[in-house]
Amino acid sequence: MKITVQTTVHVPMASVWTAYTSPEDIVQWNAASDDWHTTRAAVDLRVGGQFCSRMEAKDGSFGFDFEGTYTNIIPGSLIEYEFGGRKARVEFSAGQSGVSVTVTFDAELSHTIEQQREGWQAILDRFQKHVESRV
């Protein structure tokens, strides 16, 4: 099953793309809640390139690496990747009201569909706030 989350960011495409693909930015926005954070990120933004974000509970009780391989990249438009045997697609589309960012990903079996949708949407909402606060 595929799950889709979406947001609109009210800044130019170049700023949205940079914030989504820059390790320095990723560590600022990549968390589903205030009690989590990303302690480090690495991005090799090319087909076949790897990415990794270290996500940890701020109290130190748990952490994991969110990592995968880029399978398709169209700068300013599309990022596709594989992670843990699953796939994701991130689409960027500029419009009159801003840049729409849509993430579609394969569901996993450990959490409910609603938990997964809420978590990924929360991360995307933090992304939007981060990017808009920079301008």
N, C-alpha and C positions, 0 to 999 in steps of 0.2 A: 504494500500500500504506500502511496505517495502522500506526503503532507506538504502544504504550501502556507507560507507566511509572507507578509508584505508590509512595506512602509513607504512613505513618500518623504524625501529629504529635500528641504527648500534651500538648496545651494547648488552651484554649478556642478556639472558632471565630473569635471577634473578633480574637484575636492572630494566628491563621493568616492570615486574610484581609488584615489590615493589613500583615503582613510580605511577603505575596505581591504587594501592589499599591502599596507605598510605595517611592518612589525611594531614600530613605535606607536602607531595608532591602535592596533589590535589589542595591545595590553591595556589600553585605556577604556575600551568599550566591551570587550568580549567576556561577559558574565551574565548569567540569567537573574542574579539577585545580588543585593549589597553584601551578603555574607560570603560571596565567591569573588575570585579575581583571576586574571591571567598573569602569571608571573614572568613568562617569557614567550616569545613568538619568533618563528623563523618562516620565511617565505622565499621560495625559488619559483617565481611566477613565470613558468613556461610549461608547455606540454611535456609531461614526464617529470617535471620538477616536484619536489616534496614541500609540504608545509607541516608545521607542528605548533600547537599552542598548548602550553602547560596550564591547566586549569586546576585551581586548588581552593578548598574551603579556607577562609581567612583564619579560622581557629586551628588549622593544621590537621584536622581530623581525616581528611581525604583529599586525594588529587589524582589527576589522570592526564595523559597526553591525548589531545585531539589531533590526529595526524592523518595524512593521506597524500594522494598523488593527483596533480592536475592532469585532466584528460582533454580539455579543450579550453582555449582562451581567445576571446575576441576583445582586445583592449577597449574599455569604455562601454562594453555591451554585455559580455557573457563570461562566466567562469563555471566550468564543470569539473568535478573532482570525484574520486573514489576514496572512501574511508571505511575501514573495517568491513569490507565486503559489501558496502552500500554505496549509493551514488547520490550526488547532490548537484543542483543547477542553480546558479545565481544570475538573474537577469537584471540589467540596468537599462532603464528607458527614460529618456529626457522628455518632459512634457511642459505645458504652460504652468502647472502648479508646482513643478520641481522634478526631481529624479525619483522614479519609482524603482524600488529594489524588491525583487521577488525571489524568495528562496524556496525551492521545491526539493524535498529529500525523501529517501526511502525510510520508512518507519522501522523501528527495531522492536524486539519482543519483550524487553525488560520493563518498559514503562508503558502506560496507557497512551493512546493516540492523543488524548487531551493534554496529558502531562508533557508529551513531546512538543505538541503545537505551542503550548504556553511557554515552555522553556526557550524554544527557538524564537518565538515572537518577542519574548522579553529581551533576548540578546539583540535582536534587530531594532527594538525600540531604544535600547541603550546606544546602539550605533547611531541612530538618527539624532538623538540628543547630543552625542559627542560631536558629530560633524557640524550640526547647526550651532553649537556653542563656540566653534572655532572661528566663525566668520564675524 
